Amino acid sequence: MDLIKESSGRRPIVIVGGTGKTGRRLAQRLAGRGLAVRIGSRSGNPPFDWENRATWAPLLQNAGAVYVTYAPDLAVPGAPEAIGAFSRLAVEQGVRRVVLLSGRGEEGALLSEQALRDSGADWTILRASWFCQNFSESFLLDQVLSGTVALPVTDVTEPFIDAEDIADAAAEVLSGSGHIGHVYELTGPRALTFAEATEAIARASGRDIRYLSLSSAQFASALSQQGLPAEVLALMTELFTVVLDGRNSGITDGVQRVLGRKPRDFSEYAKITAAAGVWEGDE
């Protein structure tokens, strides 16, 4: 399906999670291609909430395709059921094209991927793990600003992927052809330890930022003191103690296959983000 043609009748492309890291970037790219976009979020019009299935059908009405992200993560209980039900509803309403952002290396996310496959949709799956933007638009930003990034990770490496590349890939698979039934694993061009990533941020920002390796117990204690909900605590613990075991250290050619170019390097992300003043803090 070529959504440039599909959108000629102004059938919008729905972006579930359209205010998130990849969703808002994707919305900008699709709009730049002249495609109509409908944002799926609690503050959207119409509003959308994964916990309220009555909000699903209005969002999908007369849509041409859907890009799906699931919060807090596809690995949490109930996610496969929600993805399956949402995808089946999309097909029932004539929205066959569904692109899912999945978690690389997360066994729980595979159940959600299968639920999409079983829905009858024309699917594409984009798998990604650690975003570069976790250091600038997520929970690690406060740590960077404090001068200490403290995590229960030692020498495990991660090929951090730039959310800009994910958005580029999503725009391509949605508006281009030949991507139905494909799974693309998206990574950066090289793998770094969290200490190396922290050093790159310190170098780019000109600030004294160090990396501190915590024990799992220390990390769990720090999280619990933040008053996070139990499900978020469980998710964070799994991501750092199970998924970050080296399974995602390998580099893939997913970005190259979709976009015909290499992914952005972490150092480029760090330079651009530092130049934008994100890590200046109150100093």
Short mmCIF file of the C-alpha atoms (twelve columns), coordinates in Angstrom:
data_MODEL
# 
_entry.id   MODEL 
# 
loop_
_atom_site.group_PDB 
_atom_site.id 
_atom_site.type_symbol 
_atom_site.label_atom_id 
_atom_site.label_alt_id 
_atom_site.label_comp_id 
_atom_site.label_asym_id 
_atom_site.label_seq_id 
_atom_site.Cartn_x 
_atom_site.Cartn_y 
_atom_site.Cartn_z 
_atom_site.pdbx_PDB_model_num 
ATOM 1   C CA . MET A 1   0.000   0.000   0.000  1 
ATOM 2   C CA . ASP A 2   1.337   3.433   -0.952 1 
ATOM 3   C CA . LEU A 3   -0.025  5.827   1.658  1 
ATOM 4   C CA . ILE A 4   0.796   8.847   -0.443 1 
ATOM 5   C CA . LYS A 5   -2.014  7.607   -2.709 1 
ATOM 6   C CA . GLU A 6   -4.083  6.378   0.223  1 
ATOM 7   C CA . SER A 7   -3.941  9.829   1.774  1 
ATOM 8   C CA . SER A 8   -5.182  11.535  -1.369 1 
ATOM 9   C CA . GLY A 9   -8.666  11.213  0.103  1 
ATOM 10  C CA . ARG A 10  -7.255  12.753  3.311  1 
ATOM 11  C CA . ARG A 11  -7.605  9.585   5.348  1 
ATOM 12  C CA . PRO A 12  -5.345  10.382  8.303  1 
ATOM 13  C CA . ILE A 13  -2.522  8.268   9.590  1 
ATOM 14  C CA . VAL A 14  -3.154  7.627   13.280 1 
ATOM 15  C CA . ILE A 15  -0.137  7.905   15.580 1 
ATOM 16  C CA . VAL A 16  -0.818  6.181   18.896 1 
ATOM 17  C CA . GLY A 17  1.524   7.849   21.334 1 
ATOM 18  C CA . GLY A 18  1.744   10.856  19.063 1 
ATOM 19  C CA . THR A 19  3.195   13.097  21.777 1 
ATOM 20  C CA . GLY A 20  5.998   10.667  22.683 1 
ATOM 21  C CA . LYS A 21  9.638   10.536  21.568 1 
ATOM 22  C CA . THR A 22  9.060   8.831   18.237 1 
ATOM 23  C CA . GLY A 23  5.406   9.767   17.752 1 
ATOM 24  C CA . ARG A 24  5.835   13.544  17.683 1 
ATOM 25  C CA . ARG A 25  8.852   13.255  15.401 1 
ATOM 26  C CA . LEU A 26  6.916   10.968  13.077 1 
ATOM 27  C CA . ALA A 27  3.990   13.401  12.998 1 
ATOM 28  C CA . GLN A 28  6.312   16.161  11.810 1 
ATOM 29  C CA . ARG A 29  7.739   13.967  9.056  1 
ATOM 30  C CA . LEU A 30  4.381   12.766  7.764  1 
ATOM 31  C CA . ALA A 31  2.972   16.278  7.783  1 
ATOM 32  C CA . GLY A 32  6.038   17.362  5.821  1 
ATOM 33  C CA . ARG A 33  5.128   14.789  3.172  1 
ATOM 34  C CA . GLY A 34  1.671   16.255  2.880  1 
ATOM 35  C CA . LEU A 35  -0.033  13.445  4.795  1 
ATOM 36  C CA . ALA A 36  -2.901  13.963  7.211  1 
ATOM 37  C CA . VAL A 37  -2.117  12.956  10.799 1 
ATOM 38  C CA . ARG A 38  -4.324  12.169  13.800 1 
ATOM 39  C CA . ILE A 39  -2.645  12.087  17.213 1 
ATOM 40  C CA . GLY A 40  -3.645  9.342   19.627 1 
ATOM 41  C CA . SER A 41  -3.169  10.534  23.208 1 
ATOM 42  C CA . ARG A 42  -5.219  11.340  26.281 1 
ATOM 43  C CA . SER A 43  -5.093  15.011  25.301 1 
ATOM 44  C CA . GLY A 44  -5.828  14.339  21.618 1 
ATOM 45  C CA . ASN A 45  -8.999  15.038  19.682 1 
ATOM 46  C CA . PRO A 46  -10.607 12.559  19.966 1 
ATOM 47  C CA . PRO A 47  -8.882  11.486  23.193 1 
ATOM 48  C CA . PHE A 48  -7.302  8.028   23.332 1 
ATOM 49  C CA . ASP A 49  -6.533  5.881   26.356 1 
ATOM 50  C CA . TRP A 50  -5.258  2.288   26.282 1 
ATOM 51  C CA . GLU A 51  -7.157  1.688   29.530 1 
ATOM 52  C CA . ASN A 52  -10.479 2.821   28.025 1 
ATOM 53  C CA . ARG A 53  -11.451 0.755   25.000 1 
ATOM 54  C CA . ALA A 54  -14.397 3.032   24.278 1 
ATOM 55  C CA . THR A 55  -11.840 5.578   23.027 1 
ATOM 56  C CA . TRP A 56  -10.334 3.256   20.426 1 
ATOM 57  C CA . ALA A 57  -12.977 3.257   17.702 1 
ATOM 58  C CA . PRO A 58  -13.326 7.059   17.434 1 
ATOM 59  C CA . LEU A 59  -9.562  7.352   16.951 1 
ATOM 60  C CA . LEU A 60  -9.569  4.759   14.162 1 
ATOM 61  C CA . GLN A 61  -12.593 6.121   12.303 1 
ATOM 62  C CA . ASN A 62  -11.828 6.614   8.613  1 
ATOM 63  C CA . ALA A 63  -8.070  6.263   9.219  1 
ATOM 64  C CA . GLY A 64  -5.700  5.113   6.494  1 
ATOM 65  C CA . ALA A 65  -3.028  3.487   8.686  1 
ATOM 66  C CA . VAL A 66  -1.819  3.304   12.280 1 
ATOM 67  C CA . TYR A 67  1.552   3.652   13.991 1 
ATOM 68  C CA . VAL A 68  1.390   2.035   17.432 1 
ATOM 69  C CA . THR A 69  3.469   2.595   20.537 1 
ATOM 70  C CA . TYR A 70  2.356   1.150   23.858 1 
ATOM 71  C CA . ALA A 71  3.008   2.725   27.254 1 
ATOM 72  C CA . PRO A 72  4.646   1.913   29.500 1 
ATOM 73  C CA . ASP A 73  6.092   -1.042  27.563 1 
ATOM 74  C CA . LEU A 74  4.986   -4.011  25.449 1 
ATOM 75  C CA . ALA A 75  6.483   -6.376  28.005 1 
ATOM 76  C CA . VAL A 76  3.987   -5.488  30.749 1 
ATOM 77  C CA . PRO A 77  1.026   -7.763  31.544 1 
ATOM 78  C CA . GLY A 78  -2.013  -7.055  29.386 1 
ATOM 79  C CA . ALA A 79  -0.070  -5.527  26.510 1 
ATOM 80  C CA . PRO A 80  -0.493  -8.463  24.070 1 
ATOM 81  C CA . GLU A 81  -4.232  -8.536  24.689 1 
ATOM 82  C CA . ALA A 82  -4.503  -4.786  24.125 1 
ATOM 83  C CA . ILE A 83  -2.397  -4.856  20.950 1 
ATOM 84  C CA . GLY A 84  -4.399  -7.778  19.575 1 
ATOM 85  C CA . ALA A 85  -7.767  -6.214  20.323 1 
ATOM 86  C CA . PHE A 86  -6.742  -2.826  18.971 1 
ATOM 87  C CA . SER A 87  -5.311  -4.313  15.773 1 
ATOM 88  C CA . ARG A 88  -8.410  -6.450  15.162 1 
ATOM 89  C CA . LEU A 89  -10.611 -3.415  15.682 1 
ATOM 90  C CA . ALA A 90  -8.507  -1.475  13.188 1 
ATOM 91  C CA . VAL A 91  -8.961  -4.216  10.585 1 
ATOM 92  C CA . GLU A 92  -12.699 -4.381  11.280 1 
ATOM 93  C CA . GLN A 93  -12.906 -0.643  10.636 1 
ATOM 94  C CA . GLY A 94  -11.023 -0.949  7.358  1 
ATOM 95  C CA . VAL A 95  -7.642  0.187   8.646  1 
ATOM 96  C CA . ARG A 96  -5.441  -2.700  7.543  1 
ATOM 97  C CA . ARG A 97  -2.008  -1.052  7.706  1 
ATOM 98  C CA . VAL A 98  -0.453  -1.206  11.188 1 
ATOM 99  C CA . VAL A 99  3.149   -0.422  12.124 1 
ATOM 100 C CA . LEU A 100 4.224   -1.411  15.642 1 
ATOM 101 C CA . LEU A 101 7.199   -0.077  17.588 1 
ATOM 102 C CA . SER A 102 8.409   -3.062  19.586 1 
ATOM 103 C CA . GLY A 103 11.127  -3.732  22.141 1 
ATOM 104 C CA . ARG A 104 14.298  -5.384  20.936 1 
ATOM 105 C CA . GLY A 105 15.338  -8.316  23.102 1 
ATOM 106 C CA . GLU A 106 12.177  -8.274  25.218 1 
ATOM 107 C CA . GLU A 107 10.576  -11.710 25.329 1 
ATOM 108 C CA . GLY A 108 7.304   -10.226 26.523 1 
ATOM 109 C CA . ALA A 109 7.158   -7.932  23.507 1 
ATOM 110 C CA . LEU A 110 7.191   -10.957 21.194 1 
ATOM 111 C CA . LEU A 111 3.704   -11.847 22.430 1 
ATOM 112 C CA . SER A 112 2.446   -8.431  21.369 1 
ATOM 113 C CA . GLU A 113 4.121   -8.808  17.988 1 
ATOM 114 C CA . GLN A 114 2.368   -12.143 17.497 1 
ATOM 115 C CA . ALA A 115 -0.953  -10.614 18.489 1 
ATOM 116 C CA . LEU A 116 -0.500  -8.066  15.706 1 
ATOM 117 C CA . ARG A 117 0.433   -10.771 13.199 1 
ATOM 118 C CA . ASP A 118 -2.681  -12.749 14.123 1 
ATOM 119 C CA . SER A 119 -4.995  -9.753  13.721 1 
ATOM 120 C CA . GLY A 120 -5.175  -9.889  9.931  1 
ATOM 121 C CA . ALA A 121 -3.512  -6.490  9.545  1 
ATOM 122 C CA . ASP A 122 -0.877  -5.637  6.946  1 
ATOM 123 C CA . TRP A 123 1.837   -5.292  9.550  1 
ATOM 124 C CA . THR A 124 5.384   -4.025  9.885  1 
ATOM 125 C CA . ILE A 125 7.365   -4.266  13.117 1 
ATOM 126 C CA . LEU A 126 10.155  -1.894  14.136 1 
ATOM 127 C CA . ARG A 127 12.235  -3.201  17.030 1 
ATOM 128 C CA . ALA A 128 14.377  -0.825  19.056 1 
ATOM 129 C CA . SER A 129 16.014  -0.856  22.443 1 
ATOM 130 C CA . TRP A 130 17.726  2.057   24.220 1 
ATOM 131 C CA . PHE A 131 17.032  5.460   22.689 1 
ATOM 132 C CA . CYS A 132 19.785  8.069   22.786 1 
ATOM 133 C CA . GLN A 133 17.047  10.438  23.949 1 
ATOM 134 C CA . ASN A 134 16.695  8.541   27.226 1 
ATOM 135 C CA . PHE A 135 19.553  10.784  28.345 1 
ATOM 136 C CA . SER A 136 17.811  13.999  27.329 1 
ATOM 137 C CA . GLU A 137 14.051  13.468  27.254 1 
ATOM 138 C CA . SER A 138 13.475  10.761  29.825 1 
ATOM 139 C CA . PHE A 139 14.330  9.604   33.334 1 
ATOM 140 C CA . LEU A 140 18.104  9.806   32.823 1 
ATOM 141 C CA . LEU A 141 17.980  13.554  32.139 1 
ATOM 142 C CA . ASP A 142 17.770  14.368  35.855 1 
ATOM 143 C CA . GLN A 143 20.790  12.156  36.490 1 
ATOM 144 C CA . VAL A 144 22.794  13.843  33.741 1 
ATOM 145 C CA . LEU A 145 21.899  17.263  35.153 1 
ATOM 146 C CA . SER A 146 22.910  16.110  38.647 1 
ATOM 147 C CA . GLY A 147 26.364  15.174  37.363 1 
ATOM 148 C CA . THR A 148 26.072  11.450  38.102 1 
ATOM 149 C CA . VAL A 149 24.469  8.749   35.963 1 
ATOM 150 C CA . ALA A 150 23.962  5.819   38.341 1 
ATOM 151 C CA . LEU A 151 22.664  2.505   36.986 1 
ATOM 152 C CA . PRO A 152 23.052  -1.231  37.733 1 
ATOM 153 C CA . VAL A 153 25.117  -1.804  34.568 1 
ATOM 154 C CA . THR A 154 28.863  -2.421  34.345 1 
ATOM 155 C CA . ASP A 155 30.496  -3.274  31.027 1 
ATOM 156 C CA . VAL A 156 27.452  -4.335  28.989 1 
ATOM 157 C CA . THR A 157 27.321  -2.456  25.694 1 
ATOM 158 C CA . GLU A 158 24.274  -1.017  23.936 1 
ATOM 159 C CA . PRO A 159 24.008  0.264   20.329 1 
ATOM 160 C CA . PHE A 160 21.936  3.313   21.300 1 
ATOM 161 C CA . ILE A 161 19.461  4.304   18.560 1 
ATOM 162 C CA . ASP A 162 18.523  7.902   17.843 1 
ATOM 163 C CA . ALA A 163 14.765  8.544   17.975 1 
ATOM 164 C CA . GLU A 164 15.240  10.654  14.839 1 
ATOM 165 C CA . ASP A 165 16.257  7.495   12.973 1 
ATOM 166 C CA . ILE A 166 13.260  5.583   14.323 1 
ATOM 167 C CA . ALA A 167 10.942  8.360   13.159 1 
ATOM 168 C CA . ASP A 168 12.606  8.400   9.734  1 
ATOM 169 C CA . ALA A 169 12.182  4.638   9.458  1 
ATOM 170 C CA . ALA A 170 8.550   4.759   10.575 1 
ATOM 171 C CA . ALA A 171 7.762   7.484   8.039  1 
ATOM 172 C CA . GLU A 172 9.369   5.428   5.295  1 
ATOM 173 C CA . VAL A 173 7.564   2.161   6.048  1 
ATOM 174 C CA . LEU A 174 4.254   4.007   6.369  1 
ATOM 175 C CA . SER A 175 4.511   6.090   3.219  1 
ATOM 176 C CA . GLY A 176 6.533   3.727   1.045  1 
ATOM 177 C CA . SER A 177 5.911   0.261   -0.327 1 
ATOM 178 C CA . GLY A 178 7.481   -3.169  0.119  1 
ATOM 179 C CA . HIS A 179 7.552   -3.192  3.919  1 
ATOM 180 C CA . ILE A 180 4.453   -5.251  4.736  1 
ATOM 181 C CA . GLY A 181 5.301   -8.397  6.697  1 
ATOM 182 C CA . HIS A 182 8.817   -7.236  7.571  1 
ATOM 183 C CA . VAL A 183 10.549  -6.937  10.949 1 
ATOM 184 C CA . TYR A 184 13.323  -4.352  11.162 1 
ATOM 185 C CA . GLU A 185 15.688  -4.236  14.134 1 
ATOM 186 C CA . LEU A 186 16.977  -0.689  14.485 1 
ATOM 187 C CA . THR A 187 20.287  0.064   16.210 1 
ATOM 188 C CA . GLY A 188 22.940  2.718   16.178 1 
ATOM 189 C CA . PRO A 189 26.215  2.150   14.267 1 
ATOM 190 C CA . ARG A 190 28.267  1.071   17.289 1 
ATOM 191 C CA . ALA A 191 27.786  -0.253  20.801 1 
ATOM 192 C CA . LEU A 192 28.875  1.712   23.868 1 
ATOM 193 C CA . THR A 193 28.862  1.037   27.566 1 
ATOM 194 C CA . PHE A 194 26.786  3.398   29.675 1 
ATOM 195 C CA . ALA A 195 30.047  4.794   31.037 1 
ATOM 196 C CA . GLU A 196 31.205  5.565   27.487 1 
ATOM 197 C CA . ALA A 197 27.863  7.167   26.649 1 
ATOM 198 C CA . THR A 198 28.110  9.302   29.799 1 
ATOM 199 C CA . GLU A 199 31.653  10.311  28.844 1 
ATOM 200 C CA . ALA A 200 30.448  11.343  25.371 1 
ATOM 201 C CA . ILE A 201 27.762  13.532  26.945 1 
ATOM 202 C CA . ALA A 202 30.280  15.092  29.335 1 
ATOM 203 C CA . ARG A 203 32.651  15.826  26.465 1 
ATOM 204 C CA . ALA A 204 29.940  17.343  24.263 1 
ATOM 205 C CA . SER A 205 28.404  19.435  27.048 1 
ATOM 206 C CA . GLY A 206 31.656  20.496  28.657 1 
ATOM 207 C CA . ARG A 207 30.339  19.427  32.041 1 
ATOM 208 C CA . ASP A 208 31.745  17.136  34.727 1 
ATOM 209 C CA . ILE A 209 29.441  14.120  34.495 1 
ATOM 210 C CA . ARG A 210 30.489  10.729  35.813 1 
ATOM 211 C CA . TYR A 211 29.066  7.253   35.612 1 
ATOM 212 C CA . LEU A 212 28.453  5.193   38.748 1 
ATOM 213 C CA . SER A 213 27.732  1.467   38.597 1 
ATOM 214 C CA . LEU A 214 25.209  0.389   41.227 1 
ATOM 215 C CA . SER A 215 24.294  -3.032  42.525 1 
ATOM 216 C CA . SER A 216 20.809  -4.286  41.693 1 
ATOM 217 C CA . ALA A 217 19.827  -3.841  45.332 1 
ATOM 218 C CA . GLN A 218 21.060  -0.247  45.385 1 
ATOM 219 C CA . PHE A 219 19.185  0.514   42.184 1 
ATOM 220 C CA . ALA A 220 15.958  -1.037  43.467 1 
ATOM 221 C CA . SER A 221 16.251  0.931   46.703 1 
ATOM 222 C CA . ALA A 222 16.795  4.182   44.803 1 
ATOM 223 C CA . LEU A 223 13.746  3.528   42.634 1 
ATOM 224 C CA . SER A 224 11.522  2.686   45.589 1 
ATOM 225 C CA . GLN A 225 12.480  5.946   47.290 1 
ATOM 226 C CA . GLN A 226 11.131  7.844   44.278 1 
ATOM 227 C CA . GLY A 227 7.629   6.573   45.006 1 
ATOM 228 C CA . LEU A 228 7.151   4.993   41.602 1 
ATOM 229 C CA . PRO A 229 4.125   2.726   41.006 1 
ATOM 230 C CA . ALA A 230 4.733   -0.989  41.537 1 
ATOM 231 C CA . GLU A 231 4.324   -1.817  37.836 1 
ATOM 232 C CA . VAL A 232 6.918   0.799   36.872 1 
ATOM 233 C CA . LEU A 233 9.327   -0.552  39.479 1 
ATOM 234 C CA . ALA A 234 8.893   -4.067  38.094 1 
ATOM 235 C CA . LEU A 235 9.419   -2.868  34.525 1 
ATOM 236 C CA . MET A 236 12.555  -0.874  35.341 1 
ATOM 237 C CA . THR A 237 14.007  -3.770  37.301 1 
ATOM 238 C CA . GLU A 238 13.416  -6.148  34.375 1 
ATOM 239 C CA . LEU A 239 14.899  -3.770  31.817 1 
ATOM 240 C CA . PHE A 240 18.094  -3.324  33.808 1 
ATOM 241 C CA . THR A 241 18.560  -6.770  35.349 1 
ATOM 242 C CA . VAL A 242 17.220  -8.991  32.544 1 
ATOM 243 C CA . VAL A 243 17.205  -7.245  29.182 1 
ATOM 244 C CA . LEU A 244 20.530  -5.454  29.732 1 
ATOM 245 C CA . ASP A 245 22.508  -8.694  29.777 1 
ATOM 246 C CA . GLY A 246 24.288  -8.221  26.463 1 
ATOM 247 C CA . ARG A 247 21.552  -9.702  24.283 1 
ATOM 248 C CA . ASN A 248 21.141  -6.410  22.424 1 
ATOM 249 C CA . SER A 249 24.819  -5.541  22.040 1 
ATOM 250 C CA . GLY A 250 24.959  -6.634  18.398 1 
ATOM 251 C CA . ILE A 251 24.697  -4.110  15.567 1 
ATOM 252 C CA . THR A 252 21.976  -4.583  12.931 1 
ATOM 253 C CA . ASP A 253 21.448  -3.185  9.442  1 
ATOM 254 C CA . GLY A 254 17.804  -2.260  10.000 1 
ATOM 255 C CA . VAL A 255 18.251  1.488   9.471  1 
ATOM 256 C CA . GLN A 256 20.340  0.874   6.365  1 
ATOM 257 C CA . ARG A 257 17.731  -1.511  4.928  1 
ATOM 258 C CA . VAL A 258 14.858  0.917   5.432  1 
ATOM 259 C CA . LEU A 259 16.528  4.257   4.753  1 
ATOM 260 C CA . GLY A 260 19.508  3.396   2.582  1 
ATOM 261 C CA . ARG A 261 21.909  5.188   4.936  1 
ATOM 262 C CA . LYS A 262 23.800  4.539   8.147  1 
ATOM 263 C CA . PRO A 263 22.203  5.372   11.498 1 
ATOM 264 C CA . ARG A 264 23.351  8.403   13.461 1 
ATOM 265 C CA . ASP A 265 26.184  7.907   15.894 1 
ATOM 266 C CA . PHE A 266 25.750  8.606   19.596 1 
ATOM 267 C CA . SER A 267 28.437  11.276  19.443 1 
ATOM 268 C CA . GLU A 268 26.434  13.179  16.821 1 
ATOM 269 C CA . TYR A 269 23.347  12.987  19.028 1 
ATOM 270 C CA . ALA A 270 25.378  14.251  22.005 1 
ATOM 271 C CA . LYS A 271 26.781  17.220  20.061 1 
ATOM 272 C CA . ILE A 272 23.374  18.274  18.715 1 
ATOM 273 C CA . THR A 273 21.679  17.895  22.110 1 
ATOM 274 C CA . ALA A 274 24.422  19.782  23.927 1 
ATOM 275 C CA . ALA A 275 24.247  22.597  21.384 1 
ATOM 276 C CA . ALA A 276 20.517  22.873  22.091 1 
ATOM 277 C CA . GLY A 277 21.294  23.553  25.766 1 
ATOM 278 C CA . VAL A 278 19.404  20.559  27.129 1 
ATOM 279 C CA . TRP A 279 22.182  19.596  29.548 1 
ATOM 280 C CA . GLU A 280 23.101  23.086  30.769 1 
ATOM 281 C CA . GLY A 281 20.998  22.814  33.920 1 
ATOM 282 C CA . ASP A 282 21.208  25.648  36.437 1 
ATOM 283 C CA . GLU A 283 24.939  26.031  36.345 1 
# 
